[in-house]
Amino acid sequence: MKKGQKILAMLLAGVMALSMFGCGTTEQVASEVTTETGSEDNILRTAASFAYPSLDVHKEYYGWYTSVYGLSEALFKLDENSTAVPCLAKDAVADGTTWTITLNDGVAFSNGEPLTADMVIRNIQRVAEVNGRFDIFGTFTYEAVDDKTIVVNTGDEVYPTLKSDLASPEFGMMDLDNTTDFDNDPICTGPFVITEFVPEGDVTVARNEKYWGGDVKLDGAVFYYMQEDDPKLLAMQSGEIDCYNSVSSAALEVYQAEPEKYQVESVPGTRLQFYILNENRLDDAVREAINLTVDKDAIAAYLKGTVSAASAPFPSTAPYAQVNIPAVDTAKAVELLEADGYTKNADGIYEKDGKPLKINICYYAARSLDTLAILIQEQLRAVGIDSELTVEEDPDATYIATADFDLALYCMISDKCGDPLYFIDSTLADGSYYNVAGFEDADCQAMIEQLRVEVDPAKRAELANKIIQIAIDDNAFGYVGLFNHTTVMKPGVSGFAEKVPFDFYGIDANTTK
């Protein structure tokens, strides 16, 4: 039996004993469990929603969790404002197609071996070999100028996102010479080392006594694999775990009702719910009326804390999320429709030339998009826009591929590594995967081309804000909600990446309990 399952069995046994004998309190049962498991020590215990078969940092998405476990570190790290800041490297400076990366002083692996420029190059090249999402790094050339300096040449084209890409957890550094088991025991630079790894199960780590970054506050941590929400809630209430993230709306209500027992931190994450408006089918007035009617604050409230209303495709703390979206104004929506020649029929639905205004809303039943579809349908119906709902299992093979929709709901990670280009390039560039509904703007395309080569972060943010604003003003899209990164913690627990919008951080040297 896996440890996470053993925990649940222990908790259920405690609850059964309480109901049978009726002579103890919930607090007493929790105290007994706490004493038995020793959770008053300096070991942080948490629940993980996902478990993987390997700890090979560079493969698949395994680096996300070696980062969460505090095992691996990349050259840079993304902060609360989605900015790539120093970690193993001090900086990366661009000069045309050449980047110069300087490593921090004293960086070493958990075995005491120093991280050298040559080892960094070999790690980057290995990522390019084993992870197709980063194969472009295999086309670059690298030079170790000295032990702490790497020069990267990106070839004929400027590659402006190199620094933020190198903050991706898949670029966590491993000692490639001394690691003998990449799947189960990688030697990394992080504040913790692996002590027990159960593939697709629980993970136990201990303090890295040779951590290059200074003192590590925890003695270690245990990550219990728990997929379902109820066991996490039960384990948190019993004191078996100290914290976890990806809190469900039902559990969130429980924790918020007892603020003296639980700390709750919630920040908008990077997974975006949005819709595409088909400019080939809907005229300007109808698209604007829809955007003035869809009440994203009401939708967020209905979803009970699991999402935040989006003011942009990215978390509002990002420098490239500084745009203006008109407030909900159903009166203006009505004015626009009536000025466009629509009149209400006996059913309260607008029509023009005898044809009712009825749109087709396409969605797939995941990421709460089924709920969004119903809520948006109700909101539009209230102002006189009728709609029909069409659900598909695979949106990419159906309505995204064919553009057979009026309003298409979708959900995706908008910000993968602290840079706006991925989302903009995917949704707004001419011929891009999600630009299937007639959005065209010459100024926008020119700025996207600038964004592809601009290396200055401030100028990139300025360009991104202008590009997104054009799409907003054109009513080409509706940015509805960003799934919250919600963390619950016992009093005293801190530093569990609770203020960072990205999912691939967890414990670090400053985590406390």
FENCORCOR-V958191 format. One record per residue. N is the residue number from 1. PSI is psi as a letter, one per 20 degrees, with the letter a starting at -180 (* if undefined). D_LAST is the distance of its C-alpha to the last C-alpha in Angstrom with 1 decimal. Layout:
BEGIN
{{N	PSI	D_LAST} {N	PSI	D_LAST}}
END
This chain:
BEGIN
{{1	p	27.6} {2	q	24.5} {3	g	21.1} {4	h	20.3} {5	h	23.6} {6	g	23.0} {7	g	19.9} {8	g	22.1} {9	g	24.8} {10	g	22.8} {11	g	21.7} {12	h	25.2} {13	h	26.6} {14	g	24.5} {15	g	25.8} {16	g	29.3} {17	g	29.2} {18	g	28.3} {19	h	31.1} {20	g	33.6} {21	h	33.2} {22	j	32.2} {23	j	31.2} {24	r	27.4} {25	r	25.0} {26	h	22.4} {27	h	19.8} {28	g	21.4} {29	g	21.3} {30	h	17.6} {31	g	17.1} {32	g	19.3} {33	g	17.6} {34	g	14.2} {35	g	16.1} {36	h	18.0} {37	i	15.3} {38	k	13.2} {39	j	9.9} {40	j	9.1} {41	a	9.1} {42	k	6.9} {43	p	7.9} {44	p	6.5} {45	p	9.4} {46	r	11.1} {47	p	14.8} {48	p	17.3} {49	h	20.5} {50	q	22.5} {51	q	23.2} {52	q	25.7} {53	i	28.3} {54	q	27.7} {55	j	25.3} {56	o	28.2} {57	h	26.6} {58	i	30.0} {59	q	31.3} {60	c	31.2} {61	k	27.8} {62	h	25.9} {63	h	24.5} {64	g	22.5} {65	h	20.3} {66	h	20.4} {67	g	19.0} {68	h	16.3} {69	i	15.4} {70	j	15.3} {71	g	18.5} {72	q	21.1} {73	q	21.8} {74	r	24.9} {75	h	27.1} {76	r	25.8} {77	q	22.9} {78	p	23.2} {79	a	21.5} {80	h	21.1} {81	j	24.9} {82	k	25.8} {83	p	27.0} {84	o	27.0} {85	r	25.5} {86	q	25.6} {87	e	23.5} {88	h	25.5} {89	q	28.6} {90	g	29.4} {91	r	31.8} {92	o	34.4} {93	p	37.7} {94	q	40.4} {95	n	44.2} {96	c	46.0} {97	j	45.4} {98	p	43.7} {99	p	40.0} {100	o	38.9} {101	p	35.3} {102	p	34.0} {103	q	31.1} {104	q	28.5} {105	p	29.2} {106	j	27.8} {107	p	26.3} {108	q	26.2} {109	r	25.3} {110	i	23.1} {111	j	26.4} {112	i	27.2} {113	p	29.9} {114	q	30.3} {115	o	30.2} {116	r	33.7} {117	h	35.6} {118	g	37.6} {119	h	34.5} {120	g	33.2} {121	g	36.7} {122	h	36.7} {123	g	33.4} {124	g	34.6} {125	h	37.9} {126	g	36.2} {127	g	34.3} {128	h	37.7} {129	h	39.2} {130	i	36.8} {131	o	35.5} {132	h	38.2} {133	i	36.2} {134	k	36.3} {135	i	39.8} {136	h	41.1} {137	i	39.2} {138	i	41.8} {139	i	44.6} {140	r	43.3} {141	q	44.4} {142	q	42.1} {143	p	42.8} {144	o	40.8} {145	g	42.4} {146	a	40.5} {147	i	37.2} {148	j	35.1} {149	p	37.4} {150	p	38.1} {151	p	40.9} {152	p	41.0} {153	p	44.2} {154	j	44.0} {155	c	47.8} {156	i	50.1} {157	q	47.6} {158	p	44.8} {159	n	41.4} {160	i	39.4} {161	j	36.1} {162	g	35.5} {163	g	32.7} {164	h	30.7} {165	h	31.7} {166	i	30.2} {167	i	26.8} {168	p	27.1} {169	i	24.6} {170	i	27.7} {171	k	28.6} {172	q	25.7} {173	p	27.3} {174	q	28.0} {175	n	30.0} {176	i	33.1} {177	h	35.0} {178	i	32.7} {179	p	30.9} {180	i	33.0} {181	n	31.1} {182	h	30.0} {183	h	29.2} {184	h	26.9} {185	m	25.8} {186	q	26.2} {187	o	25.7} {188	a	23.9} {189	i	22.4} {190	r	18.7} {191	i	15.7} {192	q	15.6} {193	q	18.5} {194	p	19.6} {195	h	19.9} {196	p	21.0} {197	o	22.4} {198	o	24.2} {199	p	26.4} {200	k	25.8} {201	b	23.2} {202	q	19.8} {203	p	18.2} {204	p	16.2} {205	q	15.2} {206	r	14.6} {207	p	14.1} {208	o	17.4} {209	i	18.7} {210	k	21.4} {211	p	19.5} {212	h	21.9} {213	j	19.6} {214	b	18.2} {215	q	15.1} {216	p	12.3} {217	h	8.9} {218	q	7.7} {219	h	10.4} {220	a	10.7} {221	q	10.3} {222	p	12.8} {223	o	14.5} {224	p	16.7} {225	o	19.8} {226	o	20.6} {227	g	23.3} {228	q	24.0} {229	g	22.3} {230	g	22.9} {231	h	21.1} {232	g	17.9} {233	g	18.4} {234	g	19.2} {235	h	16.2} {236	g	13.9} {237	h	16.1} {238	i	16.2} {239	j	12.5} {240	h	13.2} {241	q	10.9} {242	h	7.6} {243	r	9.3} {244	r	12.6} {245	a	15.3} {246	l	19.1} {247	p	18.9} {248	r	22.5} {249	h	24.4} {250	g	24.8} {251	h	21.1} {252	g	20.5} {253	h	23.0} {254	g	21.2} {255	h	17.9} {256	h	19.8} {257	i	21.7} {258	m	18.8} {259	i	16.9} {260	i	15.7} {261	h	13.7} {262	p	12.7} {263	p	12.1} {264	p	14.6} {265	p	15.4} {266	p	18.8} {267	q	20.8} {268	p	24.2} {269	b	24.0} {270	j	27.0} {271	o	28.6} {272	p	31.7} {273	p	34.0} {274	r	37.4} {275	q	41.1} {276	p	44.2} {277	p	47.4} {278	o	50.6} {279	i	52.8} {280	i	55.7} {281	h	55.9} {282	p	54.5} {283	r	56.2} {284	g	54.4} {285	g	54.8} {286	g	53.4} {287	g	50.3} {288	h	49.7} {289	h	50.2} {290	g	47.6} {291	h	45.0} {292	i	45.8} {293	h	45.5} {294	o	42.3} {295	n	39.7} {296	h	36.3} {297	g	34.5} {298	h	36.0} {299	g	35.0} {300	h	31.4} {301	g	31.5} {302	h	33.1} {303	j	30.4} {304	l	27.9} {305	i	25.2} {306	h	25.2} {307	q	27.2} {308	q	28.0} {309	p	31.6} {310	p	32.5} {311	i	34.3} {312	r	34.8} {313	i	34.1} {314	r	30.9} {315	q	27.9} {316	i	29.4} {317	i	27.2} {318	p	29.1} {319	i	32.1} {320	k	34.3} {321	k	33.6} {322	m	35.6} {323	r	38.5} {324	p	40.2} {325	p	40.6} {326	q	43.1} {327	r	41.9} {328	p	43.0} {329	n	46.7} {330	h	48.6} {331	g	51.7} {332	h	51.9} {333	g	51.4} {334	g	54.4} {335	g	56.5} {336	g	55.9} {337	g	57.0} {338	h	60.0} {339	h	61.0} {340	j	60.8} {341	j	63.4} {342	q	61.4} {343	q	62.5} {344	p	61.1} {345	a	62.9} {346	h	63.4} {347	j	60.1} {348	j	58.2} {349	p	57.6} {350	q	58.7} {351	q	61.5} {352	p	63.7} {353	k	67.2} {354	j	66.8} {355	o	63.6} {356	q	60.4} {357	n	57.3} {358	p	55.2} {359	q	52.5} {360	o	50.9} {361	o	47.1} {362	q	45.8} {363	r	42.3} {364	q	40.4} {365	m	38.3} {366	r	34.9} {367	k	32.0} {368	j	33.4} {369	h	36.6} {370	h	38.7} {371	g	37.3} {372	g	37.9} {373	g	41.4} {374	g	42.2} {375	g	40.8} {376	h	42.6} {377	g	45.7} {378	g	45.6} {379	g	45.0} {380	h	47.9} {381	h	50.1} {382	h	49.7} {383	i	51.4} {384	j	54.0} {385	o	52.7} {386	r	53.1} {387	q	51.2} {388	q	50.9} {389	p	47.9} {390	o	48.0} {391	p	45.2} {392	q	45.0} {393	h	43.0} {394	n	43.0} {395	h	43.3} {396	h	43.8} {397	i	46.9} {398	e	48.3} {399	h	48.0} {400	h	46.3} {401	h	48.9} {402	i	51.9} {403	k	50.9} {404	m	52.4} {405	r	50.5} {406	g	50.6} {407	p	46.8} {408	p	44.5} {409	q	40.8} {410	r	38.4} {411	p	34.7} {412	r	33.4} {413	o	30.7} {414	h	32.3} {415	o	30.2} {416	h	29.4} {417	k	28.7} {418	k	28.7} {419	q	32.5} {420	i	34.9} {421	g	37.7} {422	g	36.7} {423	g	36.9} {424	g	39.9} {425	h	41.8} {426	h	41.1} {427	h	42.2} {428	h	44.6} {429	q	46.4} {430	p	50.0} {431	j	50.1} {432	r	46.3} {433	g	44.9} {434	i	44.0} {435	m	46.7} {436	j	49.1} {437	k	50.3} {438	j	52.6} {439	p	50.4} {440	p	52.3} {441	o	52.2} {442	g	53.7} {443	g	51.7} {444	g	48.5} {445	h	49.5} {446	h	50.5} {447	h	47.1} {448	g	45.4} {449	h	47.6} {450	g	46.4} {451	h	42.8} {452	h	43.4} {453	i	44.4} {454	p	42.7} {455	i	40.0} {456	p	39.0} {457	h	35.8} {458	g	37.1} {459	h	40.4} {460	g	38.8} {461	g	36.8} {462	g	40.1} {463	g	42.0} {464	g	39.5} {465	h	39.5} {466	g	43.3} {467	g	43.5} {468	h	41.2} {469	h	43.0} {470	g	46.3} {471	h	45.0} {472	g	43.8} {473	h	47.2} {474	i	49.1} {475	l	47.2} {476	h	46.7} {477	r	43.2} {478	o	40.9} {479	o	37.2} {480	f	35.7} {481	q	31.9} {482	p	28.8} {483	p	26.3} {484	q	23.1} {485	n	19.9} {486	p	17.8} {487	p	14.1} {488	p	12.6} {489	q	9.0} {490	q	7.9} {491	p	7.9} {492	h	5.2} {493	p	4.0} {494	r	6.6} {495	k	9.0} {496	k	9.7} {497	k	13.3} {498	i	13.5} {499	j	16.4} {500	p	18.4} {501	i	21.3} {502	q	21.6} {503	i	20.4} {504	k	20.1} {505	q	16.8} {506	d	13.3} {507	q	10.9} {508	a	12.1} {509	h	12.0} {510	j	10.1} {511	p	7.1} {512	r	3.8} {513	*	0.0}}
END
